Amino acid sequence: MKNIFKTIMVLILPLLLITSCREDADRNWTTAEASFKLHDTTLGAAVLYPTMQNNPYILTWDKLAAATSYSVVVSSTEDFKNKAVLGTPTTNVLKTTIGELNTAMLQAGISPYSPSKVYVRVESGSAVSNAISFTVTPYPVDVPVITKPTAGQAIVLDAANPLATAATVTWTDYSYGVNVNYNVEIAPKGSTTFSSAGTTVNTKELAWTNFNLNDAVLKLGLPVGVSSEVDVRVTATTASAGGTITKVSQIVTFKVTPYQPAYVNFYLVGGGTAVGWNAGESQLLKNTNEISEIYTYLEQNGEFRFLGQQDWGPINYSLNASGINDSYKYFNTWSTNLEPSGNENMKFTGNSGMYKITIDQNSRDITVTPSALPTLPTNLYLVGSLNGWDANNALPMQQVNDGVYEYTIAIPDGAQFKFIGQQAWGDLEWANIHTGGNSGFLGPKGDNDNIQFDGGGALYKITANIKLGTYKLTPQ
C-alpha cells in the first residue's frame, strides 16, 4: 500500500504543479496590485436612463497617506489599458452623478444599449486601489462623445516622422439621417478659445500626423519640448429643412509634447514693401537658427505677408487671427503696429520708413521696430581698406534706384569696408548686420560690423540696396 500511495503522490504532485503554473499563466499580471481599498458601491440599476442623469453616485475609499489628489477612472477591461477619468477629488470621497458616470463609460469605449462589465478604481501617483466591477447598460448622450484620446493620455510628437500618424481622435455620435460636419477643436487647458485642428464629414474619426498636431499646438502658443495639457472637443453641425443644429462634445484633456520644426525661410512680399506684390522678387529674411530678421522699408497702411518660397504657393504665413485663412495662420503674437487685413495679409500702421522686422520661430512672434536710421540717404559712399579707411575721401557710389547704389572696383583678398552717407564718419553708416562677415544683409550704425571679402584682386560691382537692407558683390 505504501508503494501505491507513493506512486499516486508522484503522479498527483506534477499535476498540481502543472495546474498551478497554468493558473499563474492565465492570471492577468498586468493588473497592478492594490495599495489601498476602494469600497464597493453598487449602482442599484442594471440599465441606465437619461432620467437618472442627476441622480447621485458616491464612491469612497481608504485615505492614502501623503496623497493630495486622486483620480477615479473607469475602464471596460480589468487591466485599465483604456480608461476614462470620472473625477479628480482631493479627498477620499467622490460625489458625482449617474450622468457623469455614464459619459465616462462611453469615453472608455463601452457601447450604449448593450450590457457590459465596467471596472472602476482609484489612482494616486503610482498607487492604485482595488477595482470594483458591475454590469450595466449605458445610454447614449445627445452630443458626440470623444473616445480617443483618453483623459490624461500623453502624446510625444516625433520630428523624425512628420507624416506618420501621431494620434487619432475618435468619437461616438447619433446617425442623423443627413450629412454631419465635424470640427475637432483644441485649446490650452482651461481656455475658452478653441482653434480648429481638422474637420471631417460624417466620419467619426480624425487622424493627426506628427506635423499636423505639432503645427496646431504651436499655434496655441505651447512651448517646444514641454508636455502641456490640451483640451479637445468635437462639434457636430447638421443642416436640414428644420434649420442648423450644432452639438458640442464634452472636453477631454490630454497631454502633448511638441517639437521644434526645421527652421524655415521667410520671403517678404506686399504692397507695403519695397518689392510690391511680386512673388518672384519677394525678399528673403536673414535666418540664424530660430531668428529671422531684416532692416527694410515699410509703407504706412501697406499690406504684406510672408511666403515660404519665391512663389505664391504652397506656403504662406500671416497672423494667427480671426478671419485669416487657417492655412496662413502662423504668428501667435505681434507688435502693436501690425493688424490683420482681409483673410490673407497683415497691415503695417506705423509711419513710412526703415524698420527692423524680427521673427522668432520658436514663439512664432513677429515684431516691427524703427531702424536707428529711419530714412534713406541722399548719397552713399564706400569706405574701408579699399581707400585706406579715409572717410573724408570716401568713394562716391552711383545711385541707380531709390535707395540703391553701385560701385565697381578691384577687390583684393582680406578686404573690409562699409557704406556711409557722408564723406566723414557720422551717424549715416551701414555694413554687415550684427558682426563682421559677408552675409549679404545690412545693419545700420549700432548693429553692424565690417563687410569682409576675399576678392583675389578681381573686378567686382558692389551693390548696396539700403531700402531692402541687402548688399551683393557681382564679378565683372
C-alpha positions as CSV (number, residue, x, y, z in Angstrom):
1,M,0.0,0.0,0.0
2,K,2.8,2.4,0.9
3,N,4.3,1.9,-2.6
4,I,0.9,2.5,-4.2
5,F,0.5,5.7,-2.1
6,K,3.9,7.0,-3.1
7,T,3.1,6.3,-6.7
8,I,-0.2,8.2,-6.5
9,M,1.6,11.2,-4.8
10,V,4.2,11.2,-7.5
11,L,1.5,11.4,-10.2
12,I,-0.6,14.0,-8.3
13,L,2.2,16.4,-7.4
14,P,3.2,17.1,-11.1
15,L,-0.5,17.6,-11.9
16,L,-0.8,20.1,-9.1
17,L,2.3,21.9,-10.2
18,I,1.1,22.0,-13.8
19,T,-2.3,23.3,-12.7
20,S,-0.7,25.9,-10.5
21,C,1.6,27.0,-13.4
22,R,-1.4,27.2,-15.7
23,E,-3.3,29.3,-13.2
24,D,-0.3,31.6,-12.9
25,A,0.0,31.9,-16.7
26,D,-3.7,32.7,-17.0
27,R,-3.6,35.3,-14.3
28,N,-3.5,38.9,-15.7
29,W,-0.2,40.1,-14.3
30,T,-0.6,43.5,-16.0
31,T,-3.2,44.4,-13.3
32,A,-1.5,46.5,-10.6
33,E,-1.6,45.3,-7.0
34,A,-3.9,47.3,-4.8
35,S,-2.2,49.8,-2.5
36,F,-5.4,50.9,-0.7
37,K,-9.1,49.9,-0.6
38,L,-12.0,51.2,-2.7
39,H,-15.3,50.5,-1.1
40,D,-17.8,48.7,-3.3
41,T,-20.7,50.9,-4.4
42,T,-23.3,49.3,-6.5
43,L,-25.4,51.3,-8.9
44,G,-28.7,49.8,-7.9
45,A,-29.7,49.6,-11.6
46,A,-28.5,47.4,-14.4
47,V,-29.9,49.7,-17.1
48,L,-29.3,53.4,-17.1
49,Y,-31.7,56.0,-18.5
50,P,-31.3,59.8,-19.2
51,T,-33.8,60.5,-16.5
52,M,-31.2,59.2,-14.0
53,Q,-28.5,61.7,-15.1
54,N,-28.8,63.9,-12.0
55,N,-29.0,61.0,-9.5
56,P,-26.0,61.0,-7.2
57,Y,-23.3,58.4,-7.3
58,I,-20.8,58.4,-4.5
59,L,-17.6,56.5,-4.1
60,T,-15.4,56.3,-1.0
61,W,-12.0,54.7,-0.3
62,D,-9.5,54.4,2.4
63,K,-7.4,57.6,2.7
64,L,-3.9,57.2,1.3
65,A,-1.2,58.8,3.5
66,A,0.5,61.8,1.8
67,A,-1.9,61.8,-1.1
68,T,-3.1,65.3,-2.1
69,S,-5.3,64.2,-5.0
70,Y,-6.9,61.2,-6.5
71,S,-8.1,60.1,-10.0
72,V,-11.1,57.9,-10.2
73,V,-11.0,56.0,-13.5
74,V,-13.4,53.8,-15.5
75,S,-12.5,51.1,-17.9
76,S,-14.0,48.3,-20.0
77,T,-11.1,45.9,-19.1
78,E,-9.7,44.8,-15.8
79,D,-6.2,45.9,-16.8
80,F,-7.4,49.5,-17.3
81,K,-5.4,49.7,-20.6
82,N,-8.1,52.1,-21.9
83,K,-9.7,54.3,-19.3
84,A,-11.6,57.5,-18.8
85,V,-11.4,59.8,-15.8
86,L,-14.6,60.0,-13.8
87,G,-13.3,62.6,-11.3
88,T,-10.2,64.1,-9.6
89,P,-11.1,64.8,-6.0
90,T,-8.6,66.0,-3.3
91,T,-10.3,63.9,-0.6
92,N,-11.1,60.2,-0.3
93,V,-14.7,60.8,-1.5
94,L,-16.0,61.4,-5.0
95,K,-19.5,62.8,-5.3
96,T,-20.7,62.6,-8.9
97,T,-23.8,61.8,-10.8
98,I,-25.1,58.9,-12.9
99,G,-24.8,61.2,-15.9
100,E,-21.1,61.8,-15.4
101,L,-20.6,58.1,-14.8
102,N,-22.5,57.3,-18.0
103,T,-20.3,59.7,-20.0
104,A,-17.1,58.3,-18.5
105,M,-18.2,54.8,-19.5
106,L,-18.9,56.0,-23.1
107,Q,-15.5,57.7,-23.2
108,A,-13.9,54.4,-22.1
109,G,-15.4,52.7,-25.1
110,I,-18.4,51.0,-23.5
111,S,-21.3,50.8,-26.0
112,P,-24.7,52.3,-25.2
113,Y,-27.8,50.0,-25.2
114,S,-25.5,47.0,-24.5
115,P,-24.9,45.3,-21.1
116,S,-21.2,45.5,-20.3
117,K,-18.9,44.8,-17.4
118,V,-17.4,48.1,-16.1
119,Y,-14.3,48.4,-13.9
120,V,-13.7,51.3,-11.5
121,R,-10.6,52.1,-9.5
122,V,-8.8,55.0,-7.8
123,E,-5.3,56.1,-8.7
124,S,-2.9,58.4,-6.9
125,G,0.6,58.7,-8.4
126,S,1.9,55.1,-8.7
127,A,-0.6,53.8,-6.1
128,V,-3.8,52.2,-7.2
129,S,-6.8,50.8,-5.3
130,N,-8.6,47.5,-5.8
131,A,-11.0,47.5,-8.7
132,I,-14.8,47.2,-8.3
133,S,-16.9,46.0,-11.2
134,F,-20.5,45.8,-12.2
135,T,-22.5,45.0,-15.3
136,V,-24.5,47.9,-16.6
137,T,-26.1,49.2,-19.8
138,P,-25.2,52.9,-20.5
139,Y,-27.5,55.2,-22.5
140,P,-26.3,57.4,-25.4
141,V,-26.0,61.1,-24.8
142,D,-27.2,63.8,-27.2
143,V,-23.8,65.1,-28.1
144,P,-20.7,63.5,-29.6
145,V,-18.6,61.6,-27.1
146,I,-14.8,61.5,-27.6
147,T,-13.4,58.0,-27.0
148,K,-9.8,58.9,-28.1
149,P,-7.6,60.4,-26.9
150,T,-8.4,59.4,-23.4
151,A,-8.2,61.8,-20.5
152,G,-4.6,62.2,-19.4
153,Q,-3.1,60.4,-22.5
154,A,0.4,61.6,-23.2
155,I,1.4,62.1,-26.9
156,V,5.1,62.9,-27.7
157,L,5.4,64.1,-31.3
158,D,8.1,62.8,-33.5
159,A,10.1,65.3,-35.6
160,A,11.8,62.5,-37.5
161,N,8.5,61.2,-38.9
162,P,6.3,64.3,-39.6
163,L,3.9,62.4,-41.9
164,A,3.3,59.5,-39.6
165,T,0.1,59.3,-37.6
166,A,0.7,60.6,-34.1
167,A,-2.8,60.1,-32.7
168,T,-6.3,59.5,-34.0
169,V,-9.3,61.3,-32.5
170,T,-12.4,59.1,-32.4
171,W,-15.9,59.8,-31.1
172,T,-19.4,58.3,-31.0
173,D,-22.5,60.1,-32.2
174,Y,-26.0,59.5,-33.5
175,S,-26.9,58.7,-37.1
176,Y,-28.5,62.0,-38.1
177,G,-30.0,60.9,-41.4
178,V,-28.3,63.9,-43.1
179,N,-24.7,64.9,-43.6
180,V,-23.0,66.0,-40.4
181,N,-19.9,68.2,-40.4
182,Y,-17.5,67.5,-37.5
183,N,-14.9,70.1,-36.3
184,V,-12.2,68.8,-34.0
185,E,-11.0,71.8,-31.9
186,I,-8.2,72.2,-29.4
187,A,-7.3,74.8,-26.8
188,P,-4.8,75.1,-23.9
189,K,-6.3,73.5,-20.9
190,G,-8.9,75.8,-19.3
191,S,-9.0,78.2,-22.2
192,T,-12.4,79.1,-23.8
193,T,-10.7,80.0,-27.1
194,F,-10.6,76.9,-29.3
195,S,-8.9,76.5,-32.7
196,S,-9.8,74.0,-35.4
197,A,-7.4,71.0,-35.7
198,G,-9.2,69.3,-38.5
199,T,-12.6,68.5,-39.9
200,T,-14.5,65.6,-41.3
201,V,-17.9,64.9,-43.0
202,N,-19.9,62.0,-41.5
203,T,-16.6,60.2,-40.5
204,K,-16.3,59.9,-36.7
205,E,-12.5,59.9,-36.6
206,L,-9.7,62.2,-37.5
207,A,-6.0,61.2,-37.8
208,W,-3.4,63.7,-36.7
209,T,0.1,63.4,-38.3
210,N,3.0,64.5,-36.2
211,F,3.3,67.6,-38.4
212,N,-0.5,68.4,-38.2
213,L,-0.8,68.2,-34.5
214,N,2.6,69.8,-33.9
215,D,1.6,72.8,-36.1
216,A,-1.8,73.0,-34.4
217,V,-0.4,73.1,-30.8
218,L,2.4,75.5,-31.7
219,K,-0.4,77.9,-33.0
220,L,-1.8,77.7,-29.5
221,G,1.5,79.1,-28.2
222,L,2.5,76.0,-26.3
223,P,6.3,75.6,-25.6
224,V,8.5,73.3,-27.6
225,G,9.8,70.2,-25.9
226,V,7.5,70.6,-22.9
227,S,4.5,68.4,-22.1
228,S,1.4,70.6,-21.9
229,E,-2.2,69.9,-21.3
230,V,-4.6,70.4,-24.2
231,D,-8.4,70.4,-24.2
232,V,-10.1,68.7,-27.2
233,R,-13.7,68.8,-28.2
234,V,-15.8,67.8,-31.2
235,T,-18.6,70.0,-32.7
236,A,-21.2,68.4,-34.9
237,T,-23.2,70.6,-37.2
238,T,-26.1,69.5,-39.3
239,A,-28.3,71.5,-41.7
240,S,-31.8,70.4,-42.8
241,A,-35.2,71.9,-43.6
242,G,-35.7,72.3,-39.8
243,G,-32.6,74.5,-39.6
244,T,-29.0,74.2,-38.4
245,I,-28.2,72.2,-35.3
246,T,-24.9,72.4,-33.5
247,K,-23.9,69.9,-30.8
248,V,-20.6,70.2,-28.8
249,S,-19.0,67.2,-27.0
250,Q,-17.6,67.4,-23.5
251,I,-14.0,68.3,-23.3
252,V,-11.3,65.7,-22.9
253,T,-7.9,66.8,-21.7
254,F,-4.7,65.1,-22.9
255,K,-1.0,65.9,-22.9
256,V,1.2,66.7,-25.9
257,T,4.9,67.5,-26.3
258,P,5.6,69.4,-29.5
259,Y,8.9,69.6,-31.3
260,Q,10.8,72.5,-32.9
261,P,10.2,72.1,-36.7
262,A,13.1,72.7,-39.0
263,Y,13.7,76.4,-39.3
264,V,12.1,77.8,-42.4
265,N,12.8,80.7,-44.8
266,F,10.5,83.7,-44.9
267,Y,10.1,85.8,-48.0
268,L,8.5,89.3,-47.6
269,V,6.0,90.4,-50.2
270,G,3.3,93.0,-50.4
271,G,2.2,96.5,-51.5
272,G,3.5,97.9,-48.3
273,T,7.1,96.7,-49.0
274,A,9.9,97.7,-51.4
275,V,9.3,94.6,-53.6
276,G,5.5,95.1,-54.1
277,W,3.2,92.1,-54.9
278,N,5.9,90.4,-56.9
279,A,6.3,86.9,-55.5
280,G,9.3,86.1,-57.8
281,E,11.1,89.1,-56.2
282,S,9.9,88.5,-52.7
283,Q,12.5,89.5,-50.1
284,L,14.4,86.8,-48.2
285,L,15.0,87.4,-44.5
286,K,18.3,86.6,-42.8
287,N,18.0,83.3,-40.7
288,T,20.1,82.5,-37.7
289,N,18.5,79.4,-36.2
290,E,15.1,80.4,-34.8
291,I,15.6,84.2,-35.6
292,S,14.7,85.6,-39.0
293,E,15.3,89.4,-39.4
294,I,15.9,92.2,-41.8
295,Y,16.1,96.0,-42.0
296,T,13.8,97.1,-44.7
297,Y,11.3,99.8,-45.9
298,L,7.6,99.6,-45.0
299,E,4.8,101.8,-46.2
300,Q,2.2,103.2,-43.8
301,N,-1.1,101.3,-44.0
302,G,0.6,99.0,-46.5
303,E,-0.3,95.3,-46.6
304,F,2.1,92.4,-46.7
305,R,2.6,88.8,-45.7
306,F,5.4,86.2,-45.9
307,L,5.9,83.4,-48.4
308,G,7.7,80.1,-47.8
309,Q,9.2,80.4,-51.2
310,Q,9.6,82.9,-54.0
311,D,6.2,81.9,-55.3
312,W,2.6,82.3,-54.2
313,G,2.3,78.6,-53.2
314,P,2.3,76.4,-51.5
315,I,3.3,78.1,-48.2
316,N,2.0,81.5,-46.9
317,Y,2.5,83.0,-43.4
318,S,0.3,85.6,-41.8
319,L,-1.2,86.4,-38.4
320,N,-2.9,83.8,-36.3
321,A,-6.0,86.0,-36.0
322,S,-9.7,85.6,-36.6
323,G,-10.7,85.9,-40.3
324,I,-7.3,84.8,-41.6
325,N,-7.2,81.7,-43.8
326,D,-6.5,78.8,-41.5
327,S,-3.6,77.5,-43.6
328,Y,-2.0,81.0,-43.5
329,K,-2.1,81.4,-39.7
330,Y,1.3,81.3,-38.1
331,F,2.3,84.3,-35.9
332,N,0.8,83.9,-32.4
333,T,1.9,87.4,-31.2
334,W,2.8,90.6,-33.0
335,S,3.7,94.2,-32.3
336,T,1.0,96.8,-32.0
337,N,1.9,98.4,-35.4
338,L,0.6,95.3,-37.1
339,E,-3.0,94.1,-37.6
340,P,-4.8,91.5,-39.7
341,S,-6.1,92.7,-43.1
342,G,-8.6,90.7,-45.1
343,N,-8.2,86.9,-45.0
344,E,-4.5,86.7,-46.0
345,N,-2.5,89.7,-45.1
346,M,-1.3,91.9,-42.3
347,K,-1.2,95.7,-42.3
348,F,1.6,98.0,-41.1
349,T,0.1,101.0,-39.3
350,G,3.3,102.9,-38.4
351,N,4.8,105.8,-40.4
352,S,6.6,105.0,-43.7
353,G,10.3,104.4,-43.3
354,M,13.0,101.9,-42.5
355,Y,12.2,99.2,-39.9
356,K,13.7,96.1,-38.5
357,I,11.4,93.0,-38.8
358,T,12.3,90.2,-36.3
359,I,10.6,86.8,-36.3
360,D,11.1,84.3,-33.5
361,Q,10.2,80.9,-35.0
362,N,10.1,79.2,-31.5
363,S,7.5,81.5,-30.1
364,R,6.0,82.5,-33.5
365,D,6.3,86.1,-32.6
366,I,6.9,89.0,-35.1
367,T,7.9,92.5,-34.1
368,V,8.5,95.6,-36.3
369,T,10.7,98.2,-34.7
370,P,12.0,101.5,-36.1
371,S,15.6,101.4,-37.5
372,A,18.2,103.6,-36.0
373,L,18.3,105.2,-39.4
374,P,14.6,105.6,-40.4
375,T,15.2,107.4,-43.7
376,L,17.1,106.7,-46.9
377,P,20.4,108.5,-47.5
378,T,20.7,111.2,-50.2
379,N,24.1,110.0,-51.1
380,L,26.2,106.9,-50.4
381,Y,30.0,106.4,-50.2
382,L,32.3,103.4,-50.0
383,V,35.0,103.5,-47.3
384,G,37.4,100.8,-46.0
385,S,40.6,99.1,-46.7
386,L,39.9,99.8,-50.4
387,N,40.7,103.5,-49.8
388,G,42.8,103.3,-46.6
389,W,39.8,103.9,-44.4
390,D,39.8,107.6,-45.4
391,A,36.2,108.8,-44.7
392,N,37.0,112.3,-46.0
393,N,37.8,110.8,-49.3
394,A,35.2,108.0,-49.3
395,L,34.4,106.7,-52.8
396,P,31.1,108.1,-54.1
397,M,28.7,105.4,-55.3
398,Q,26.3,105.8,-58.2
399,Q,22.6,105.9,-57.4
400,V,20.7,103.5,-59.8
401,N,17.3,103.4,-58.0
402,D,15.5,104.6,-54.9
403,G,17.9,103.6,-52.1
404,V,20.1,101.5,-54.4
405,Y,23.8,102.4,-55.1
406,E,26.6,100.8,-57.1
407,Y,30.4,101.0,-57.3
408,T,32.8,98.8,-59.4
409,I,36.3,98.2,-58.1
410,A,39.1,95.6,-57.9
411,I,38.9,93.8,-54.5
412,P,41.9,92.1,-53.1
413,D,41.8,89.3,-50.5
414,G,41.2,90.4,-47.0
415,A,39.2,93.5,-48.0
416,Q,37.0,95.2,-45.4
417,F,34.6,98.1,-46.0
418,K,31.4,99.9,-45.0
419,F,28.9,102.3,-46.6
420,I,28.5,105.8,-45.2
421,G,26.0,108.6,-46.1
422,Q,28.6,111.4,-45.9
423,Q,32.3,111.9,-46.6
424,A,33.0,111.8,-42.9
425,W,32.5,109.5,-40.0
426,G,29.0,110.1,-38.7
427,D,25.6,108.5,-37.9
428,L,24.8,107.5,-41.5
429,E,26.5,104.2,-41.7
430,W,25.6,100.7,-43.0
431,A,27.6,97.4,-43.0
432,N,27.2,93.7,-42.4
433,I,24.4,93.1,-39.9
434,H,25.5,92.4,-36.3
435,T,29.0,91.2,-36.8
436,G,31.8,91.2,-39.4
437,G,31.3,88.9,-42.4
438,N,29.7,88.6,-45.8
439,S,26.0,87.7,-45.1
440,G,24.6,90.0,-47.7
441,F,22.4,91.7,-45.1
442,L,22.9,95.3,-44.0
443,G,22.6,96.7,-40.5
444,P,22.6,100.4,-39.5
445,K,25.2,102.0,-37.2
446,G,25.0,100.3,-33.8
447,D,24.1,97.0,-35.3
448,N,26.8,96.3,-37.8
449,D,30.5,95.5,-38.4
450,N,32.8,95.5,-41.4
451,I,31.9,93.7,-44.6
452,Q,34.7,91.1,-45.2
453,F,35.5,89.7,-48.6
454,D,38.3,87.9,-50.4
455,G,38.2,89.2,-54.0
456,G,41.6,87.9,-55.2
457,G,42.2,91.2,-56.9
458,A,39.3,90.7,-59.4
459,L,36.9,93.3,-60.5
460,Y,33.5,93.4,-58.7
461,K,30.4,95.5,-58.8
462,I,29.3,96.3,-55.2
463,T,25.6,97.0,-54.9
464,A,24.1,98.4,-51.7
465,N,20.3,98.3,-51.5
466,I,19.6,100.4,-48.4
467,K,15.8,100.2,-48.9
468,L,15.9,96.4,-48.9
469,G,18.6,96.1,-46.3
470,T,20.9,94.0,-48.6
471,Y,24.2,94.2,-50.5
472,K,25.9,91.9,-53.0
473,L,29.2,91.7,-54.8
474,T,29.0,90.6,-58.5
475,P,32.1,89.6,-60.6
476,Q,32.6,91.7,-63.7
